[in-house]
Amino acid sequence: MTSTPKGKEVQAGKLYGVGLGPGDPDLITRKAARLIETAKVIAYPTLAGSDSFARAIAVDLIPADVREIVMDVPMSVERGPAQSAYDAGAAAIAAALENGDDVVCLCEGDPFFYGSFMYLHARLSERFVCEVVPGVTSVTACAARAAMPLAARNERVTILPGPLPEEELRSRIEGAESVVIMKVGRHLEKIRQVIDALGLTHDATYVERATLPDEIVLPLSEAPETAPYFSMILLTKGADPWL
């Protein structure tokens, strides 16, 4: 609760971290759509001054008179600049919440699965009521678009980030049954070499921009030389586990 200049208490707003799914607007959940359509304040990240992918997914649902809080996150391997951007974003969101407004934070994929909303949640959840609305993850979207079941019965799924060192990637893939490699981007050649050295290229599928109009789904052996950030490699070893 905060106080107005006249001494009247104002009920703080609620923060919603809303998952939008991997890109296809039809994969936005009904709850997420309802929150966006009725929002007075929305927040979302942009990357190094470019347009916001999260906002683009939900653009048809955003009210014309909504207030927008833009968090510009710099492209840097150093953690400091990005953390400063989340500090500034959290401060702007906190001001809106203290004013009694709910804030809907737009999140690509799922807010708590490699999602930037977790950084805002860490900064604000002790002061304000927060609710996380889950979204379709890129992992499940890629598996669906590739028609590639990832696990059955007691099978294990291992999810690895592409920036891992080559030796760590190799050891983790060797000990895994079903593997998802995310954040492929500029690490594609390294990942491809590791998988090929393990003799698993024929078991691997490359997926780029899943669910979007320019989606690509190919055997890894036919994948392009370069990959965008929104790309993934799915790997299931041996015979179909669901048979």
C-alpha positions as CSV (number, residue, x, y, z in Angstrom):
1,M,0.0,0.0,0.0
2,T,1.2,3.5,-0.8
3,S,-0.3,6.9,0.2
4,T,-1.5,9.7,-2.1
5,P,-0.7,13.4,-1.2
6,K,-4.2,13.5,0.5
7,G,-3.3,10.6,2.7
8,K,-5.5,8.1,1.0
9,E,-4.0,4.6,0.6
10,V,-3.5,3.2,-2.9
11,Q,-3.6,-0.6,-3.4
12,A,-0.5,-1.6,-5.3
13,G,-1.0,-3.1,-8.7
14,K,-0.2,-6.7,-9.7
15,L,2.7,-7.8,-12.0
16,Y,1.9,-10.5,-14.6
17,G,4.7,-12.3,-16.4
18,V,2.9,-13.5,-19.5
19,G,4.3,-16.2,-21.8
20,L,3.5,-15.6,-25.5
21,G,4.8,-18.8,-26.9
22,P,7.5,-19.2,-29.7
23,G,6.1,-16.7,-32.2
24,D,2.9,-17.8,-33.8
25,P,0.2,-15.5,-32.2
26,D,-2.3,-18.4,-32.4
27,L,-0.2,-20.1,-29.7
28,I,-0.9,-17.4,-27.1
29,T,-3.1,-18.9,-24.4
30,R,-6.6,-17.5,-23.7
31,K,-5.5,-16.2,-20.3
32,A,-2.5,-14.4,-21.7
33,A,-4.7,-12.9,-24.4
34,R,-7.3,-11.7,-21.9
35,L,-4.6,-10.0,-19.7
36,I,-3.0,-8.2,-22.7
37,E,-6.4,-7.0,-24.1
38,T,-7.3,-5.4,-20.8
39,A,-3.9,-4.1,-19.8
40,K,-3.3,-0.4,-19.0
41,V,0.4,-0.9,-18.8
42,I,2.6,-3.4,-20.6
43,A,6.3,-3.9,-20.4
44,Y,8.6,-5.8,-22.7
45,P,12.3,-6.2,-23.6
46,T,14.0,-5.1,-26.8
47,L,17.4,-6.2,-27.9
48,A,20.0,-3.5,-28.5
49,G,17.5,-0.9,-29.8
50,S,15.8,-3.3,-32.3
51,D,12.1,-3.9,-32.5
52,S,10.6,-6.1,-29.7
53,F,9.9,-9.7,-30.8
54,A,7.6,-10.1,-27.8
55,R,5.6,-7.1,-28.7
56,A,5.3,-8.2,-32.3
57,I,3.8,-11.6,-31.2
58,A,1.1,-9.8,-29.3
59,V,0.6,-6.7,-31.3
60,D,-3.0,-7.5,-32.4
61,L,-4.0,-7.7,-28.8
62,I,-2.4,-4.6,-27.4
63,P,-4.9,-1.7,-26.6
64,A,-4.3,1.5,-28.5
65,D,-4.2,3.6,-25.3
66,V,-1.9,1.3,-23.3
67,R,1.3,2.7,-21.6
68,E,4.4,0.9,-22.7
69,I,7.5,0.3,-20.7
70,V,10.4,-0.6,-23.0
71,M,13.5,-2.3,-21.6
72,D,16.4,-2.1,-24.0
73,V,18.8,-4.9,-23.3
74,P,22.3,-4.5,-24.8
75,M,23.9,-7.3,-26.8
76,S,26.9,-8.2,-24.6
77,V,28.6,-11.2,-23.1
78,E,29.2,-9.2,-20.0
79,R,26.4,-9.4,-17.5
80,G,26.7,-5.9,-16.2
81,P,25.0,-3.9,-19.0
82,A,22.0,-6.3,-19.2
83,Q,21.5,-6.2,-15.4
84,S,21.5,-2.4,-15.5
85,A,18.8,-2.6,-18.1
86,Y,16.7,-4.9,-15.9
87,D,17.3,-2.6,-12.9
88,A,15.9,0.4,-14.9
89,G,13.0,-1.7,-16.2
90,A,12.2,-2.9,-12.7
91,A,12.2,0.6,-11.4
92,A,9.8,1.8,-14.1
93,I,7.5,-1.2,-13.5
94,A,7.6,-0.6,-9.7
95,A,6.5,3.0,-10.2
96,A,3.5,1.9,-12.1
97,L,2.6,-0.8,-9.6
98,E,3.0,1.7,-6.7
99,N,0.5,3.9,-8.6
100,G,-2.0,1.1,-8.4
101,D,-1.7,-0.1,-12.0
102,D,-1.4,-3.7,-12.9
103,V,1.6,-4.3,-15.3
104,V,1.6,-7.1,-18.0
105,C,5.1,-8.1,-18.9
106,L,5.3,-9.7,-22.3
107,C,7.6,-12.7,-22.5
108,E,8.7,-14.8,-25.5
109,G,8.1,-18.5,-24.9
110,D,7.6,-19.2,-21.2
111,P,8.6,-16.6,-18.6
112,F,10.6,-19.1,-16.4
113,F,12.2,-21.1,-19.2
114,Y,15.3,-19.2,-20.2
115,G,13.0,-16.1,-19.9
116,S,14.1,-12.6,-19.1
117,F,11.1,-12.2,-16.8
118,M,12.9,-14.1,-14.2
119,Y,15.3,-11.2,-13.7
120,L,12.3,-8.8,-13.1
121,H,10.7,-11.4,-10.8
122,A,13.8,-11.5,-8.7
123,R,13.8,-7.8,-8.3
124,L,10.1,-7.2,-7.7
125,S,8.4,-10.3,-6.2
126,E,9.2,-9.5,-2.6
127,R,7.6,-6.1,-2.9
128,F,4.6,-6.8,-5.1
129,V,2.2,-9.6,-6.0
130,C,3.4,-11.4,-9.1
131,E,1.7,-14.0,-11.2
132,V,3.4,-16.0,-13.9
133,V,1.3,-17.1,-16.9
134,P,3.1,-20.0,-18.6
135,G,3.5,-20.1,-22.4
136,V,4.4,-22.7,-25.0
137,T,8.1,-23.2,-25.0
138,S,10.4,-23.2,-28.0
139,V,11.4,-26.8,-27.1
140,T,7.9,-28.2,-27.4
141,A,7.2,-26.0,-30.5
142,C,10.3,-27.3,-32.3
143,A,9.5,-30.9,-31.4
144,A,5.9,-30.4,-32.8
145,R,7.0,-28.7,-36.0
146,A,9.7,-31.4,-36.6
147,A,7.2,-34.2,-35.8
148,M,9.8,-35.5,-33.4
149,P,8.7,-36.9,-30.0
150,L,11.4,-36.2,-27.4
151,A,10.7,-38.8,-24.8
152,A,8.4,-41.6,-23.7
153,R,8.0,-43.7,-20.5
154,N,11.2,-43.3,-18.5
155,E,13.3,-41.6,-21.2
156,R,15.2,-38.5,-20.1
157,V,15.4,-35.2,-22.0
158,T,18.6,-33.1,-21.6
159,I,18.4,-29.4,-22.5
160,L,21.8,-27.8,-23.3
161,P,22.6,-24.2,-24.2
162,G,24.8,-23.9,-27.3
163,P,27.4,-21.6,-25.8
164,L,28.7,-24.4,-23.6
165,P,32.4,-25.3,-24.2
166,E,32.9,-28.0,-26.8
167,E,34.2,-30.6,-24.3
168,E,31.2,-30.1,-22.0
169,L,28.8,-30.3,-24.9
170,R,30.4,-33.6,-26.0
171,S,30.3,-35.2,-22.5
172,R,26.7,-34.2,-21.8
173,I,25.5,-35.4,-25.2
174,E,27.3,-38.7,-24.8
175,G,25.5,-39.4,-21.5
176,A,22.1,-38.3,-22.7
177,E,19.2,-40.1,-24.4
178,S,17.2,-37.3,-26.0
179,V,18.9,-33.9,-26.4
180,V,17.7,-30.4,-27.1
181,I,20.4,-27.8,-27.9
182,M,19.2,-24.2,-27.6
183,K,20.7,-20.8,-28.4
184,V,22.5,-22.3,-31.5
185,G,23.2,-19.1,-33.4
186,R,26.9,-18.4,-33.9
187,H,27.7,-21.7,-32.2
188,L,26.3,-23.9,-35.0
189,E,29.6,-25.0,-36.4
190,K,31.0,-26.0,-33.1
191,I,27.8,-28.0,-32.2
192,R,27.7,-29.6,-35.6
193,Q,31.3,-30.8,-35.2
194,V,30.6,-32.3,-31.8
195,I,27.5,-34.2,-33.0
196,D,29.4,-35.4,-36.1
197,A,32.4,-36.6,-34.0
198,L,29.9,-38.6,-31.9
199,G,28.5,-40.2,-35.0
200,L,25.0,-38.8,-34.3
201,T,24.4,-36.4,-37.2
202,H,21.9,-38.8,-38.8
203,D,19.8,-38.6,-35.6
204,A,19.8,-34.8,-35.4
205,T,17.2,-32.3,-36.7
206,Y,17.8,-28.5,-37.2
207,V,14.8,-26.1,-36.6
208,E,14.9,-22.4,-37.2
209,R,12.3,-19.8,-36.3
210,A,9.7,-22.5,-35.3
211,T,6.0,-21.6,-35.9
212,L,6.9,-18.4,-37.9
213,P,6.3,-17.9,-41.6
214,D,10.1,-18.3,-42.4
215,E,10.4,-21.5,-40.4
216,I,13.0,-24.1,-41.5
217,V,13.1,-27.7,-40.4
218,L,15.9,-29.8,-41.9
219,P,18.1,-32.8,-41.0
220,L,21.2,-31.3,-39.4
221,S,23.3,-32.6,-42.3
222,E,21.3,-30.2,-44.6
223,A,21.3,-27.2,-42.2
224,P,22.6,-23.8,-43.4
225,E,26.1,-22.7,-42.7
226,T,24.9,-19.9,-40.3
227,A,22.0,-19.9,-37.8
228,P,20.0,-17.2,-36.1
229,Y,19.6,-17.0,-32.3
230,F,16.1,-18.5,-32.7
231,S,17.3,-21.9,-33.8
232,M,17.5,-25.3,-32.1
233,I,18.9,-28.8,-32.7
234,L,16.9,-31.9,-31.6
235,L,18.7,-35.2,-31.1
236,T,17.2,-38.5,-30.3
237,K,19.5,-41.5,-30.3
238,G,18.7,-44.9,-31.9
239,A,15.3,-46.4,-32.5
240,D,12.1,-44.5,-31.9
241,P,11.6,-44.7,-28.1
242,W,7.8,-44.6,-28.4
243,L,7.5,-47.9,-30.3
